Amino acid sequence: MTEILFECYSAPSVAYGIDSLFSYNHNNGRTGLVISSSHSSTHLIPVIDHKPVLSQASRLNWGRAQSAEYLLKLLRLKYPNFPGKYTESQADEMIREHCYVSTDYEQELSGFLDWTGLEDRDHVLQYPFTEQVVVEKSQEELERIAEKRREGGRRLQEQAAKMRLEKLIRKEQELEYYKELQQRGTTETKKEFKRLLDAEDFKDEVELDKRIKELDKSIRKARTKDVGGAEEEEEEEPPTFPLLDIPDADLDEASLRQKRHQRLMKSNVDARARAKIEKEAQKARIAEEERLDLEHRETDLEGWLEERRAARNTLIQRIKEREQLKADLGNRKSLASQMRMKNIANLASDNPSKKRRRGGDDDNFGANDDDWGVYRTIATGDQSDDDEEEDIGATLKTVEAQLLKYDPHFSEQNTLGAQQDWTKSLVHAFLRGPRPFDPESQRELHQIHLNVERIRVPEVVFQPSIAGLDQAGIVEIAAGIITQRLDEESGQRTEVLKDIFLTGGNALFQGFEERLRKELVAVLPAESPLGVRRAKDPVLDAWKGAASWAASPKMKAVAVTRDEYLEKGSEYMKEHHLGNAATL
């Protein structure tokens, strides 16, 4: 630097000094602790009788530049898909305009994202954006489009009517053909009629008759629909199974096949009848339960509400247990995941190398309905069937609807859906503040919300560990210098405590001086005299102090002239009480 000043700029003389000491001297400091937190770093220099004790000075590798980088890192983690571009100059401006030092960081951080007052604490920065322009059609264009749609609908209806007519004609032709075939059964021989049925893929005359009835019913239904009348409801004739009462010995081969078919059909009819009876019984049981529930509600409303609240809590607990189980299954070290793997291993090791002979298989897995639960256990864990999950959700909605209707203390805000609303979650408050977020809005996509970052970035000077810096904060450094490195007997410690001087750009943070005073009182001995003050202009006082010192005769005595530079080289410099080589 000395060589550049003399050779490139032809400086007549050069002297070096420390900016924070110039600022301290400009503010009439004599004995004290200078804390300078500026652009590149933070320095703590004790000064005794105008002379800095540089051997006891300490440095914290954190300044405004590192704060800007840290804020950029936080914003990139917070908004990984932000469409705009962050710059260090923008981050520096954010820190200067929106950040402050919290007097009680832990307590304020715990409630910073509370909805009460978040509107004021959350600062929104709007980046440039281009909103998508939606071209609105005129009324004439909308009417023209609607007319085109109606015309298209009419064409489709005409095509559908034409297709229905063609289909109806084909069915009528088919019905006429099958009726002629049925009439031929009275004139042809049995063998010839059997051949005709086989040619049309009919097993017997009964199947042909069934097909004729189906076609006749379909044609009458289609005609009724076309003319717009009400559909005729035909009573279905109960199926008959005459061959089931005839012994097998009295039937030929074809009749035996027909009997087996009728037996299967009778089983289906009986199963449907049983299902219908069970369904009716289920409806009756539900109606009875509703009647009893209504009677209970009318006679004892408070007791009924308590039962509904208990049922709701039970359902919510089951939902939470299922969610916890799903989360545990994602962790291979969890107990649920280990039990799942154990079941799989047990199934896989069930005599895997033993070859089972045909006809000698003694495996009876599946004979019991409970055996099939193992598949649900392996797939998603116990109590996690999809149907059961839907039933729990539907039951919970029903219970909450009843509470909303009859419980005056239960509102929409108390429902599980409202409590799980993401727009009221802590993550949403952190990302988007107290306002709803529209992902389709370019304006909102180009917004940055500064909330906890406002106190987190300046806090690094007091707690460097939150930014991954392995150093002590300025309070610990200052307490160490005052209590361990200064002589108490000579009175140096007391004099230094009376003048803790703050300078540098970070000293402009709101609450910086109050926080430092509060922290020092907590770590210093009781009743220690403490005075904390800030420079009149923490940013420019260093330059002002250097300018006034350079205009004084003191500089001429310690400045390196050009002749001394030519004689002694660029490494030569003179020591003074505002430089970096002074001693007591």
Buried (B, 14 or more C-beta within 10 A) or exposed (E): EBEEBBEEEEBEBBBBBBBBBBBBBBBEBEBBBBBBBBBEBBBBBBBBEBBBBBEBBBEBEBBBBBBBBBBBBBBEEBBEEBEBEBEEEBBBEBBBEBBBBBBEBEEBBEEBBEEEEBEEBBBEBEBEBEEEEEEEEEEEEEEEEEEEEEEEEEEEEEEEEEEEEEEBEEBBEBBEEBBEBBEEBEEBEEEEBBEBBEEEEBBBBEBBEEBBEEBBEBBEEBEEEEEEEEEEEEEEEEEEBEBEEEEEEEBEEEBEBBBEBBEEEBEEEEEEEEEEEEEEEEEEEEEEEEEEBEEEBEEEEEEBBEBBBEBBEBBBEBBEEBEEBEEBBEEEEBEBBEBBEEEEEEEEEEEEEEEEEEEEEEEEEEEEEEEEEBEBBBEBBBBBBEEEBEEBEEBBBEBBEBBEEEBEEBEEEBBBEEEEEEEBEEEBBBBBBBBEBEEEEEEBBBBBBBBBBBBBBBBBBBBBEEBEBEBBBBBBBBBBBBBEBBEEEEEBBBBBBBBBBBBBBBBBBEBBBEBBBBBBEEBBEEEBEBEBEBBEBBBEBBBBBBEEBBEEEBBEEBBBBBEBBEEEEBEEBBEBBBBBEBEE
